[in-house]
Amino acid sequence: MITLSNITRPFAVFATLSGIGLMSWTQGGCSGPDTRYYCDTTGCYQCDGYGCTTVNPPSNQACTGNASCPSGQVCTSKGCTVECSSDSQCPKGTVCSKAGLCAAPNDNPTTVECTTKKDCAASSQCVGGKCQACGGTNGPCSCATSADCAANESCSGGLCTATSNLCKYSSECAQGKVCADGQCVTDCSVNAQACSAGQVCKNGACEPDPNAKPQCTLDANCGGSTPKCVGGKCTAACVKDVDCGAGNYCNQGACVVDNRPVSNCSSTAQCASNQQCVSGFCKYTCATDNECKLIDARIGYCGKDKVCRSQQEAQAQCTSSGDCTGGKLCVANTCQ
């Protein structure tokens, strides 16, 4: 006599011999006992009754700094990444690295706070991948172009400097100086050896040696009596020019070399009767070249600003490096 128990027993034996539990088999046989997700040093995996498959980490959004990442994520060498303190906080395919960042096993991403100035606040600059406070009393901000600087500043020598502290013409500089990139620097057009240590003669002007190794990149690299890193050099902090000593001045809280133009007036009353105070300098104003020639042949040209100037200044190709293209600087009113 055939009974139900006689029918089910062979199937139960088959299921057991096949490595599938009877309960699993009778419920459809779709899953085994090993249904888990795990990660080890080789990667992350999702398992079921038939085996394990690799779980790849999610793709990360590209970034240049924290400001370009979604809320709750930071910029790293692997892109925008979730911060974490445990694996459970990370998306599948990743684990919580020693740096506290979700990453694929054996990946060790590093944080990238910034790569451009735009990644930092307006009063900060990107130095060595970190946003460092600058401007105000924190030392001048570094710059590539004047667009990196505040409205009343221009980029000169790689630093944001108040426009009022920059020269436009060599006649605004002291004897033996030439206006180069807005700074009154030593004229080496006749004597190339006139430049001091750490400088090279280029286009007739002494400029910092581009091959010189920087002393610092961050304020953290400096200390003691020279806690501020400005233009790759550790320098003293200051409140006033007198804090900096001879040959230097206080530029937004840091002592820098004084390459400012040397003004000789603050009002027309301080000039000769036939002169006017123009941008801090007593000048002869004019309408024609002839007026200037009658005064002094050396300044026999009436410039665009209606001031008697030398031919080089009156017919200037540039008055700031912003007037030049192709990475050239404005040296003695010529793009070089």
PAZAPA-4460 file (N, C-alpha, C; in steps of 0.05 Angstrom, whole numbers, plus 32768, in hexadecimal, padded with zeros to 4 digits):
% residues 336
    n_x    n_y    n_z   ca_x   ca_y   ca_z    c_x    c_y    c_z   seq   type   mol
   8011   7FE8   8000   8000   8000   8000   8012   8019   8000     1      M     A
   800C   802A   7FEF   801D   8043   7FED   8011   8058   7FFE     2      I     A
   8022   8062   8010   8019   8078   8022   8029   8091   801C     3      T     A
   801F   80A8   8027   802D   80C2   8023   8049   80C1   802E     4      L     A
   804D   80B2   8044   8067   80B1   8050   807B   80A3   803E     5      S     A
   8070   808E   802F   8082   8080   801D   808A   8091   8005     6      N     A
   807A   80A5   7FFE   8080   80B6   7FE7   8095   80CC   7FEF     7      I     A
   8091   80D7   8006   80A2   80EE   800E   80BD   80E5   8017     8      T     A
   80C1   80CC   8022   80DB   80C4   802C   80F1   80C4   8017     9      R     A
   80EC   80B9   7FFF   8101   80B9   7FEB   810A   80D6   7FE4    10      P     A
   80F7   80E7   7FE2   80FE   8103   7FDC   810E   8110   7FF2    11      F     A
   8107   8109   800B   8116   8114   8022   8132   810A   8022    12      A     A
   8136   80EF   801C   8150   80E4   801A   8160   80F1   8004    13      V     A
   8154   80F5   7FED   8162   8102   7FD6   816B   811F   7FDD    14      F     A
   8159   812D   7FEB   815F   8148   7FF2   8177   8148   8005    15      A     A
   8177   8135   8018   818D   8134   802C   81A7   812D   801E    16      T     A
   81A7   811A   800C   81BF   8112   7FFD   81C9   8128   7FEB    17      L     A
   81B7   8139   7FE2   81BF   814F   7FD0   81CA   8166   7FDF    18      S     A
   81CB   8165   7FF9   81D6   817B   8009   81C2   8191   800D    19      G     A
   81A8   818C   8008   8193   81A0   800C   8181   8197   8022    20      I     A
   817E   81A7   8036   816E   81A0   804D   8151   819A   8044    21      G     A
   8143   8188   8051   8128   8181   804A   8115   8199   804B    22      L     A
   8119   81AA   8060   8107   81C1   8063   810B   81D4   804C    23      M     A
   8125   81D8   8045   812B   81EA   802F   8120   81E0   8015    24      S     A
   8122   81C6   8011   8119   81BA   7FF8   80FB   81BC   7FF5    25      W     A
   80ED   81B6   800B   80D0   81B6   800A   80C5   81D2   8007    26      T     A
   80D6   81E7   800E   80CC   8203   800B   80D5   820E   7FF0    27      Q     A
   80E0   81FE   7FDE   80E6   8208   7FC4   8103   8204   7FBC    28      G     A
   8115   8200   7FCF   8131   81FB   7FC9   8140   8212   7FBD    29      G     A
   8137   822C   7FC3   8142   8243   7FB6   8159   824F   7FC6    30      C     A
   815D   8248   7FDE   8173   8254   7FEE   817E   8240   8002    31      S     A
   8198   8243   8007   81A5   8232   8019   81AA   823F   8034    32      G     A
   81B8   8233   8046   81BC   823E   8061   81D0   8255   8061    33      P     A
   81E3   8257   804D   81F7   826C   804D   81EF   8284   803D    34      D     A
   81DF   8295   8049   81D6   82AD   803C   81E0   82C5   804B    35      T     A
   81F7   82CE   8043   8204   82E4   8052   8215   82F6   8040    36      R     A
   821A   830E   804A   822B   8321   803D   8244   8325   804F    37      Y     A
   825B   8324   8043   8273   8328   8053   828A   8334   8042    38      Y     A
   829E   833F   804F   82B6   834A   8042   82CF   833E   804F    39      C     A
   82E3   8339   8040   82FD   8332   804A   8312   8341   803B    40      D     A
   832B   8339   803D   8341   8348   8030   8340   8347   8012    41      T     A
   8331   8334   8007   832F   8331   7FEA   8318   8340   7FDD    42      T     A
   8305   8348   7FEE   82ED   8356   7FE3   82D5   8352   7FF4    43      G     A
   82BE   835A   7FE9   82A4   8356   7FF6   8293   8342   7FE6    44      C     A
   8283   8332   7FF4   8274   831D   7FE6   8258   831A   7FF2    45      Y     A
   8245   8311   7FE0   8229   830B   7FE8   8225   82ED   7FE2    46      Q     A
   821D   82DE   7FF6   821B   82C1   7FF2   81FD   82B8   7FF4    47      C     A
   81F8   82A1   7FE6   81DE   8294   7FE8   81E4   8276   7FE8    48      D     A
   81CF   8265   7FE5   81D3   8249   7FE6   81E3   823D   7FD0    49      G     A
   81E8   824D   7FBB   81F7   8243   7FA4   8214   824D   7FA2    50      Y     A
   821B   8260   7FB3   8236   826B   7FB2   8236   8289   7FB9    51      G     A
   824D   8295   7FB4   8251   82B1   7FBB   8259   82C1   7FA2    52      C     A
   824F   82DA   7FA0   8256   82EB   7F8A   8263   8305   7F95    53      T     A
   8274   8310   7F85   8283   8328   7F8D   8270   8341   7F8E    54      T     A
   8272   8351   7FA2   8264   836A   7FA4   8278   8381   7FA0    55      V     A
   8276   838E   7F89   8289   83A3   7F83   8282   83BD   7F92    56      N     A
   8295   83CD   7F99   828F   83E6   7FA7   8281   83F9   7F94    57      P     A
   826F   840A   7F9E   8262   841D   7F8D   8275   8432   7F81    58      P     A
   826F   843D   7F6A   8281   8451   7F5E   827E   846B   7F6E    59      S     A
   8294   8479   7F71   8294   8492   7F80   8294   84AA   7F6E    60      N     A
   8285   84BE   7F75   8284   84D7   7F66   829F   84E5   7F67    61      Q     A
   82A9   84EE   7F50   82C3   84FC   7F4E   82C1   8516   7F5E    62      A     A
   82D7   851F   7F69   82D6   8538   7F79   82F2   8545   7F78    63      C     A
   82F2   855F   7F7E   830B   856E   7F81   830F   8577   7F9E    64      T     A
   82FA   8575   7FAE   82FB   857C   7FCA   82E0   8576   7FD8    65      G     A
   82DF   857A   7FF2   82C7   8573   8001   82AE   8583   7FF6    66      N     A
   82B3   859B   7FED   829D   85AC   7FE4   828F   85A0   7FCC    67      A     A
   829C   858E   7FBD   8290   8583   7FA5   8282   8568   7FAA    68      S     A
   8280   8560   7FC3   8274   8546   7FCB   8258   854A   7FD7    69      C     A
   8246   8536   7FD5   822C   8538   7FE1   822E   853A   7FFF    70      P     A
   8219   8543   800C   8219   8545   8029   821E   852A   8036    71      S     A
   822E   8529   804A   8234   850F   8058   824B   8500   804C    72      G     A
   8258   850B   8037   826F   84FE   802B   8287   8511   802A    73      Q     A
   829F   8506   8028   82B7   8516   8026   82C6   850E   800D    74      V     A
   82D7   8520   8004   82E7   851A   7FEC   8300   850B   7FF4    75      C     A
   8305   84F6   7FE5   831D   84E5   7FEA   832B   84E0   7FCF    76      T     A
   8341   84D2   7FD1   8350   84CA   7FB9   8340   84B6   7FA8    77      S     A
   832A   84AB   7FB3   8319   8499   7FA4   82FE   84A6   7F9C    78      K     A
   82FC   84C0   7FA0   82E3   84CE   7F9B   82D3   84D4   7FB4    79      G     A
   82BA   84DD   7FB1   82A9   84E3   7FC8   82A4   84C9   7FD8    80      C     A
   82A9   84CA   7FF1   82A7   84B1   8002   8299   84B7   801C    81      T     A
   828B   84A2   8026   827D   84A4   8040   8291   84A0   8056    82      V     A
   828F   84B1   806B   829F   84AE   8083   8292   8499   8095    83      E     A
   82A2   848B   80A5   8296   8475   80B5   82A7   8470   80CE    84      C     A
   829A   8460   80E0   82A8   8456   80F8   82A5   8438   80FA    85      S     A
   8293   842C   80E9   8290   840F   80E8   8287   8407   80CC    86      S     A
   828B   83ED   80C6   8284   83E2   80AC   8266   83E5   80A5    87      D     A
   8256   83E4   80BA   8239   83E5   80B6   8230   8400   80AA    88      S     A
   8240   8414   80AC   8239   842F   80A1   8240   8432   8084    89      Q     A
   824D   841D   8079   8257   841F   805D   8245   8410   804A    90      C     A
   8243   841A   8031   8234   840C   801C   8240   83F1   8016    91      P     A
   8231   83DE   800C   823B   83C4   8005   8251   83C6   7FF1    92      K     A
   8265   83B6   7FF4   827D   83B7   7FE3   8294   83C6   7FEF    93      G     A
   828E   83D2   8007   82A3   83E1   8015   82A3   83DB   8033    94      T     A
   82B9   83E2   8040   82BC   83DF   805C   82C7   83F9   8067    95      V     A
   82C6   83FC   8081   82D0   8415   808E   82EF   8412   8091    96      C     A
   82FD   8423   8082   831B   8421   8083   8326   842E   809D    97      S     A
   8340   842A   80A1   834D   8435   80B9   834A   8454   80BA    98      K     A
   8348   8460   80A2   8345   847D   80A1   8329   8486   80A7    99      A     A
   8316   8473   80AC   82FB   847B   80B2   82EB   8482   8098   100      G     A
   82F2   8475   8082   82E6   847A   8068   82DC   845F   805C   101      L     A
   82C4   845F   8051   82BA   8447   8044   82C9   8442   802A   102      C     A
   82D5   842A   8028   82E5   8423   8010   82E6   8405   800C   103      A     A
   82ED   83FD   7FF4   82F0   83E0   7FEF   8306   83D5   8001   104      A     A
   8304   83BB   8009   8319   83B0   801A   8335   83B4   800E   105      P     A
   8348   83BA   801F   8364   83BF   8017   8368   83DA   8009   106      N     A
   8353   83E9   8004   8356   8405   7FFA   835A   8417   8012   107      D     A
   836C   842A   800F   8371   843E   8024   836F   845A   8019   108      N     A
   8357   8464   8014   8355   847F   8008   835E   8494   801C   109      P     A
   8367   84AA   8011   836F   84C1   8022   835C   84D9   801C   110      T     A
   8357   84E9   8030   8345   84FF   802C   8352   8515   801B   111      T     A
   8342   8522   800B   834B   8538   7FFA   8339   8550   8000   112      V     A
   8341   8560   8013   8330   8576   801B   832C   858A   8004   113      E     A
   8341   858D   7FF4   8340   85A0   7FDE   8356   859B   7FC9   114      C     A
   8351   85A4   7FB1   8366   85A4   7F9C   8367   85BF   7F8F   115      T     A
   8352   85CF   7F92   8351   85EA   7F87   8347   85FD   7F9C   116      T     A
   834B   8617   7F98   8342   862B   7FAB   8324   862B   7FAD   117      K     A
   8315   8624   7F97   82F8   8623   7F98   82ED   860F   7FAB   118      K     A
   82FE   85FB   7FB3   82F5   85E7   7FC6   82F5   85F2   7FE3   119      D     A
   8301   8609   7FE7   8303   8615   8002   82F2   862E   8004   120      C     A
   82EE   8637   801D   82DF   864F   8022   82EE   8667   8016   121      A     A
   82E0   867D   8014   82EC   8695   8007   8305   869F   8016   122      A     A
   8306   869B   8030   831C   86A4   8040   8331   868E   8045   123      S     A
   8331   867A   8033   8344   8664   8035   8351   865E   801A   124      S     A
   8367   864F   801A   8374   8647   8002   837B   862A   8004   125      Q     A
   837E   861C   7FED   8384   8600   7FED   83A3   85FD   7FEC   126      C     A
   83AE   85F2   8001   83CB   85ED   8002   83D0   85D0   800B   127      V     A
   83DD   85C1   7FFB   83E3   85A5   8002   83CB   8595   8007   128      G     A
   83B5   859A   7FF9   839C   858B   7FFC   838C   8593   8014   129      G     A
   8394   85A8   8022   8385   85B1   803A   837D   85CF   8036   130      K     A
   8366   85D6   8040   835D   85F2   8040   836A   8600   8057   131      C     A
   8379   8615   8051   8387   8625   8065   837D   8641   8065   132      Q     A
   8377   864C   807D   836D   8667   807F   8382   867B   8074   133      A     A
   8378   868F   8065   838A   86A3   805A   837C   86BD   8058   134      C     A
   838A   86D3   8054   837E   86ED   8052   8378   86F8   806E   135      G     A
   8370   8711   8070   836B   871D   808A   8384   871F   809A   136      G     A
   8387   870F   80AF   839F   870F   80BF   83AD   86F4   80BE   137      T     A
   83A6   86E3   80AA   83B1   86C8   80A7   83C6   86C6   8092   138      N     A
   83D0   86DD   8088   83E3   86DD   8072   83D5   86DE   8057   139      G     A
   83E2   86E7   8042   83D5   86EA   8028   83CE   86CE   801C   140      P     A
   83B8   86CD   800D   83B1   86B5   7FFF   83C3   86B0   7FE7   141      C     A
   83C9   8698   7FE1   83D8   8691   7FC9   83C5   8693   7FB1   142      S     A
   83D0   8696   7F9A   83BE   8699   7F82   83CD   8691   7F69   143      C     A
   83BD   868B   7F54   83C7   8686   7F3A   83C1   869E   7F28   144      A     A
   83A9   86A9   7F2C   83A0   86C0   7F1D   8392   86D3   7F30   145      T     A
   838C   86EB   7F27   837E   86FE   7F39   8362   86F6   7F3F   146      S     A
   8357   86E3   7F2F   833C   86D8   7F35   833B   86C9   7F4F   147      A     A
   8353   86C1   7F59   8354   86B3   7F73   8354   86C6   7F8B   148      D     A
   8355   86E0   7F85   8358   86F4   7F9A   833F   8703   7F9F   149      C     A
   833F   8712   7FB5   8328   8723   7FBC   8326   873B   7FA8   150      A     A
   8310   8749   7FA9   830A   875E   7F95   8320   8774   7F96   151      A     A
   832B   877A   7FAD   833E   8790   7FAF   835B   8786   7FAE   152      N     A
   835F   876E   7FA4   8379   8762   7FA3   837F   8758   7F86   153      E     A
   8399   8754   7F81   83A2   8748   7F68   83B7   8733   7F6E   154      S     A
   83BB   8720   7F5C   83CE   870B   7F60   83EA   8715   7F56   155      C     A
   83FD   8715   7F68   8418   871E   7F62   842C   870C   7F70   156      S     A
   843E   8700   7F60   8452   86EF   7F6D   8445   86D7   7F7A   157      G     A
   842D   86CE   7F71   8420   86B7   7F7C   8411   86BD   7F96   158      G     A
   840F   86D7   7F9D   8401   86DE   7FB6   83EC   86F4   7FB0   159      L     A
   83D5   86F2   7FBE   83C1   8707   7FBB   83CA   8720   7FCB   160      C     A
   83CC   8736   7FBD   83D7   874E   7FCA   83C5   8765   7FC3   161      T     A
   83C1   8777   7FD6   83B0   878F   7FD2   83BA   879E   7FB9   162      A     A
   83A8   87A5   7FA8   83AF   87B3   7F8F   83BF   87CC   7F94   163      T     A
   83B9   87D9   7FAA   83C7   87F2   7FB2   83E4   87ED   7FB8   164      S     A
   83EC   87D4   7FBD   8408   87CE   7FC4   8417   87C4   7FAB   165      N     A
   840B   87C6   7F94   8418   87BC   7F7B   841F   87D3   7F69   166      L     A
   8435   87D0   7F5A   843D   87E5   7F47   8432   87DE   7F2B   167      C     A
   842F   87F3   7F1B   8428   87F0   7EFF   843F   87F8   7EEC   168      K     A
   844F   880B   7EF6   8465   8816   7EE6   847F   8816   7EF6   169      Y     A
   8495   8812   7EE9   84AF   8812   7EF7   84B5   882D   7F03   170      S     A
   84AA   8843   7EF8   84AE   885E   7F03   84A2   8860   7F1F   171      S     A
   8492   884D   7F28   8486   884D   7F42   8499   883F   7F57   172      E     A
   84AE   8833   7F4D   84C1   8825   7F5E   84D9   8835   7F65   173      C     A
   84E7   882C   7F79   8500   883A   7F82   8516   8836   7F6D   174      A     A
   852B   8846   7F6F   8542   8844   7F5D   854D   8828   7F5C   175      Q     A
   8552   881E   7F44   855D   8803   7F41   8549   87ED   7F42   176      G     A
   852F   87F4   7F42   851A   87E1   7F43   850A   87E2   7F29   177      K     A
   84FD   87CC   7F22   84EC   87CB   7F0A   84D1   87BE   7F13   178      V     A
   84BB   87C6   7F06   84A1   87BB   7F0D   849D   87A1   7EFE   179      C     A
   849B   878B   7F0C   8498   8771   7F00   8482   8762   7F0F   180      A     A
   846D   875B   7F01   8456   874D   7F0C   844B   875C   7F25   181      D     A
   844A   8777   7F22   843F   8787   7F37   8451   878D   7F4F   182      G     A
   846A   8783   7F4E   847D   8787   7F64   8495   8796   7F5B   183      Q     A
   849F   87A7   7F6C   84B8   87B6   7F66   84D0   87A4   7F6E   184      C     A
   84DC   8798   7F5B   84F2   8785   7F60   850C   8790   7F54   185      V     A
   8522   8784   7F5B   853C   878E   7F52   853F   878B   7F34   186      T     A
   8548   87A0   7F27   854C   87A1   7F0A   8567   8793   7F04   187      D     A
   8566   877D   7EF5   857F   876F   7EEF   8585   876F   7ED1   188      C     A
   8578   8782   7EC3   857B   8783   7EA5   8598   8789   7E9D   189      S     A
   85A7   8796   7EAE   85C3   879D   7EA8   85D6   878A   7EB7   190      V     A
   85CF   8783   7ED0   85E0   8771   7EE0   85D0   875A   7EEA   191      N     A
   85D3   8743   7EDD   85C3   872B   7EE5   85CB   8721   7F01   192      A     A
   85E2   872A   7F0B   85EB   8721   7F25   85DF   8732   7F3C   193      Q     A
   85CE   8745   7F34   85C3   8756   7F48   85AE   8749   7F5A   194      A     A
   85A4   8731   7F51   8590   8723   7F61   859B   8716   7F7A   195      C     A
   858C   8715   7F8F   8594   8709   7FA8   8591   86EB   7FA7   196      S     A
   859A   86DE   7FBC   8598   86C1   7FBE   857B   86B8   7FBD   197      A     A
   8575   86A3   7FAE   855A   8699   7FAB   854B   86A6   7F95   198      G     A
   8559   86B8   7F86   854C   86C5   7F6F   855B   86C0   7F55   199      Q     A
   854E   86C4   7F3F   855B   86C2   7F25   8553   86DA   7F15   200      V     A
   8564   86E2   7F02   855E   86F8   7EF1   854F   86EE   7ED8   201      C     A
   8536   86F8   7ED5   8526   86F0   7EBF   8519   8709   7EB2   202      K     A
   851D   870C   7E99   8512   8723   7E8A   8519   873E   7E98   203      N     A
   8531   873F   7EA2   853B   8758   7EAE   8531   875E   7ECA   204      G     A
   8524   874B   7ED7   8519   874F   7EF2   8521   8737   7F03   205      A     A
   8528   873C   7F1C   852E   8727   7F2F   8514   871A   7F39   206      C     A
   8512   8700   7F35   84FA   86F1   7F3D   8502   86D9   7F4E   207      E     A
   84F0   86CE   7F5E   84F7   86B6   7F6E   84FF   869F   7F5C   208      P     A
   8512   8690   7F64   851C   8679   7F55   8506   8663   7F54   209      D     A
   84FB   865D   7F3C   84E5   8649   7F3B   84EE   862D   7F42   210      P     A
   8508   8628   7F42   8513   860D   7F49   851A   860A   7F66   211      N     A
   8517   8620   7F75   851D   861E   7F92   8509   860E   7FA1   212      A     A
   8512   85FD   7FB3   8500   85EC   7FC2   84F1   85FC   7FD7   213      K     A
   84D6   85FB   7FD8   84C8   860B   7FEC   84CE   8602   8008   214      P     A
   84CF   8615   801A   84D5   860F   8036   84BC   8604   8044   215      Q     A
   84A4   860A   803A   848C   8602   8046   8475   8602   8032   216      C     A
   845F   85F5   8039   8447   85F6   8029   842F   85FE   803B   217      T     A
   8431   85F8   8055   841C   85FE   8068   8427   860D   8080   218      L     A
   8416   861C   808E   841F   8629   80A6   8429   8614   80BA   219      D     A
   841E   85FC   80B9   8426   85E7   80CB   8443   85DF   80C7   220      A     A
   844F   85E5   80B0   846B   85DF   80AB   847D   85F3   80B9   221      N     A
   8472   8609   80C2   8482   861F   80CE   847D   8620   80EC   222      C     A
   848B   8632   80FA   8488   8635   8116   849B   8649   8122   223      G     A
   849B   864B   813C   84AD   865E   814A   84A7   867B   8142   224      G     A
   84BC   8689   813B   84B9   86A6   8134   84B0   86AA   8117   225      S     A
   84AE   8694   8108   84A4   8696   80EC   848E   8681   80E7   226      T     A
   8476   8687   80F2   8461   8673   80F1   8450   8673   80D8   227      P     A
   8454   8686   80C6   8443   8689   80AE   8451   867F   8095   228      K     A
   8444   866F   8085   844F   8665   806C   8444   8677   8055   229      C     A
   8455   8686   8049   844D   8698   8034   8460   8695   801C   230      V     A
   8455   868D   8005   8465   868A   7FED   847B   8675   7FF0   231      G     A
   8476   8660   8000   848A   864B   8004   849F   8651   8019   232      G     A
   849C   8667   8027   84B0   866F   803B   84A2   8674   8056   233      K     A
   84AF   866B   806C   84A5   8671   8087   84AC   868D   808E   234      C     A
   8499   869C   8097   849D   86B8   809E   848F   86C0   80B8   235      T     A
   8496   86D7   80C2   848A   86E0   80DB   846E   86EA   80D8   236      A     A
   845E   86E7   80ED   8443   86F3   80EE   8446   8710   80F6   237      A     A
   8431   8720   80EF   8433   873D   80F5   8417   8749   80F7   238      C     A
   8417   8761   8103   83FF   8771   8104   8404   878B   80F5   239      V     A
   841D   8796   80F7   8424   87AF   80E9   843F   87AB   80DB   240      K     A
   8445   87BE   80C8   845D   87BC   80B9   8476   87BC   80CB   241      D     A
   8475   87CB   80E1   848C   87CD   80F3   8493   87B2   8100   242      V     A
   8480   879F   80FF   8485   8785   810B   8498   8774   80F9   243      D     A
   849C   877D   80E0   84AA   876D   80CD   84C8   8774   80C8   244      C     A
   84D0   878B   80D1   84EC   8792   80CD   84F1   879F   80B2   245      G     A
   850A   87A9   80AE   8511   87B7   8096   850E   87A5   807D   246      A     A
   8504   87B0   8067   8502   87A2   804E   84EA   8790   804C   247      G     A
   84D9   8790   8060   84C1   877F   8060   84A8   878F   8068   248      N     A
   8491   8785   8062   8478   8792   806C   8464   877D   8073   249      Y     A
   844F   8785   8081   843B   8772   808B   8424   8770   8076   250      C     A
   8423   8759   806A   840E   8753   8056   83FA   8740   8061   251      N     A
   83E4   874B   806B   83CE   873B   8076   83D6   8727   808C   252      Q     A
   83E7   8731   809E   83EE   8721   80B5   8408   8711   80B2   253      G     A
   8416   8714   809B   8430   8706   8097   8445   8719   808C   254      A     A
   845D   8717   8095   8473   8728   808B   847D   871E   8070   255      C     A
   847D   8730   805C   8488   8729   8042   849B   873F   8038   256      V     A
   84AB   8738   8024   84BE   874C   8019   84AF   8764   800E   257      V     A
   84B8   877C   8015   84AB   8794   800D   84B3   879C   7FF0   258      D     A
   84A2   8793   7FDD   84A6   879A   7FC1   8491   87AD   7FB7   259      N     A
   8487   87BD   7FCA   8471   87D0   7FC3   847D   87E9   7FB4   260      R     A
   846C   87F6   7FA4   8475   880F   7F98   847A   8824   7FAE   261      P     A
   848B   8837   7FA8   8491   884C   7FBB   8482   8866   7FB4   262      V     A
   846C   886A   7FC0   845B   8882   7FBA   8468   889B   7FC6   263      S     A
   8461   88B2   7FBB   846D   88CB   7FC5   8458   88E1   7FCB   264      N     A
   843F   88D9   7FCA   842A   88ED   7FD0   8410   88DF   7FD8   265      C     A
   8400   88ED   7FE7   83E5   88E3   7FED   83D0   88F7   7FE4   266      S     A
   83DA   890F   7FDD   83C8   8924   7FD2   83D8   8936   7FC0   267      S     A
   83CA   8944   7FAE   83D7   8956   7F9A   83E6   896D   7FA8   268      T     A
   83DD   8974   7FC0   83EA   898A   7FCF   8407   8984   7FD6   269      A     A
   840E   896A   7FD5   842A   8962   7FDB   843C   8963   7FC2   270      Q     A
   8430   8969   7FAB   843F   8969   7F92   8445   8985   7F89   271      C     A
   8457   8988   7F74   845D   89A2   7F69   8444   89AE   7F5D   272      A     A
   8445   89C8   7F58   842D   89D6   7F4F   8422   89CD   7F34   273      S     A
   8434   89C2   7F23   842B   89B9   7F09   8428   899A   7F08   274      N     A
   8426   898D   7F1F   8423   8970   7F21   8409   896A   7F30   275      Q     A
   8401   8951   7F2D   83EA   8946   7F3C   83F2   892C   7F49   276      Q     A
   83E5   8925   7F5F   83EA   890C   7F6C   83D9   88F7   7F5F   277      C     A
   83E5   88E5   7F50   83D7   88D0   7F41   83DF   88B4   7F4D   278      V     A
   83CC   88A7   7F5A   83D1   888C   7F65   83E9   888C   7F78   279      S     A
   83ED   88A2   7F87   8403   88A2   7F9A   841D   88AE   7F8F   280      G     A
   841D   88B9   7F77   8435   88C3   7F6B   8430   88DE   7F5E   281      F     A
   8443   88F1   7F63   8441   890B   7F57   8448   8909   7F39   282      C     A
   8435   8910   7F28   8438   890C   7F0B   8430   8925   7EFC   283      K     A
   843C   8928   7EE4   8433   893E   7ED2   841C   8933   7EC2   284      Y     A
   8406   8940   7EC2   83EF   8937   7EB2   83F1   8944   7E96   285      T     A
   83E3   8939   7E83   83E7   8942   7E67   83CE   893C   7E56   286      C     A
   83CF   8948   7E3E   83BB   8942   7E2A   83C8   8939   7E10   287      A     A
   83E1   8942   7E0C   83F0   893B   7DF4   840D   8934   7DFB   288      T     A
   841B   8927   7DE8   8437   8920   7DEC   8448   893A   7DEE   289      D     A
   8441   894E   7DDE   8451   8967   7DDD   8453   8974   7DF9   290      N     A
   843D   8973   7E08   843D   897E   7E23   8453   8970   7E34   291      E     A
   8455   8956   7E31   8468   8947   7E41   8485   894C   7E38   292      C     A
   8489   894E   7E1D   84A4   8953   7E13   84AF   896E   7E1D   293      K     A
   849D   8981   7E20   84A6   899C   7E29   84AE   899B   7E46   294      L     A
   84A4   8987   7E55   84AB   8985   7E71   84C5   8976   7E74   295      I     A
   84C7   895E   7E68   84DF   894D   7E69   84DE   8938   7E53   296      D     A
   84F2   8937   7E42   84F2   8924   7E2C   84F1   8907   7E35   297      A     A
   84FA   8902   7E4D   84FA   88E6   7E57   84DE   88DC   7E5D   298      R     A
   84CB   88EF   7E62   84AF   88E8   7E66   849E   88F7   7E51   299      I     A
   84A7   88F5   7E38   849B   8904   7E23   8483   88F8   7E15   300      G     A
   8476   88E6   7E23   845E   88D9   7E17   8446   88DB   7E2A   301      Y     A
   842F   88E2   7E1F   8417   88E4   7E30   840A   88C8   7E30   302      C     A
   8409   88BB   7E47   83FF   88A0   7E49   83E0   889F   7E48   303      G     A
   83D6   8887   7E48   83B9   8883   7E48   83AB   888F   7E60   304      K     A
   83BA   8891   7E76   83AF   889C   7E8F   83B3   88BA   7E90   305      D     A
   83BC   88C6   7E79   83C0   88E3   7E77   83D5   88ED   7E8B   306      K     A
   83EA   88DD   7E8D   8402   88E4   7E9D   841A   88E2   7E8C   307      V     A
   842D   88F5   7E8F   8446   88F5   7E7F   8457   88DD   7E88   308      C     A
   845F   88CC   7E74   846E   88B4   7E7A   8484   88AF   7E65   309      R     A
   8495   889C   7E6B   84A8   8893   7E57   8499   8885   7E41   310      S     A
   84A5   8881   7E2A   8498   8873   7E14   848F   8857   7E1C   311      Q     A
   84A0   8849   7E2B   849A   882E   7E33   8481   882D   7E45   312      Q     A
   847E   8840   7E56   8467   8841   7E68   844E   884B   7E5A   313      E     A
   8452   8860   7E4A   843A   886C   7E3C   842E   8858   7E28   314      A     A
   843F   8848   7E1C   8436   8834   7E08   8437   8818   7E14   315      Q     A
   8431   8815   7E2D   8433   87FC   7E3C   8422   87E6   7E2F   316      A     A
   842F   87CF   7E2C   8420   87B7   7E23   8410   87AC   7E3A   317      Q     A
   8419   87B0   7E53   840A   87A7   7E6A   8411   87B8   7E82   318      C     A
   83FF   87B8   7E96   8405   87C5   7EAF   8402   87B1   7EC6   319      T     A
   83F9   8798   7EC0   83F8   8782   7ED3   83FA   8768   7EC3   320      S     A
   8401   8753   7ED1   8404   8739   7EC4   83E9   872F   7EB9   321      S     A
   83D3   8739   7EC4   83B9   8732   7EBA   83B4   873B   7E9E   322      G     A
   83C4   874E   7E94   83C1   8758   7E79   83D0   8745   7E65   323      D     A
   83DF   8733   7E6F   83EF   8721   7E5E   83E1   8705   7E5C   324      C     A
   83E9   86F6   7E48   83DF   86DB   7E43   83F5   86C7   7E42   325      T     A
   83EE   86AE   7E41   8402   8698   7E3E   8415   8696   7E55   326      G     A
   840C   869E   7E6D   841D   869B   7E85   8433   86B0   7E87   327      G     A
   8433   86C4   7E76   8447   86D9   7E77   8441   86ED   7E8D   328      K     A
   8457   86FA   7E97   8454   870E   7EAC   8459   8729   7EA0   329      L     A
   844E   873D   7EAD   8452   8759   7EA4   846C   8764   7EB2   330      C     A
   8481   8767   7EA2   849A   8771   7EAC   84A1   878B   7E9E   331      V     A
   84A3   87A1   7EAC   84A9   87BB   7EA0   8496   87C1   7E89   332      A     A
   847C   87BB   7E8E   8466   87C1   7E7C   8467   87B1   7E61   333      N     A
   8475   879B   7E62   8476   8789   7E4B   8470   876C   7E54   334      T     A
   845F   875E   7E45   8459   8742   7E4C   8471   8731   7E44   335      C     A
   847C   8723   7E58   8495   8713   7E53   8492   86F8   7E61   336      Q     A
***
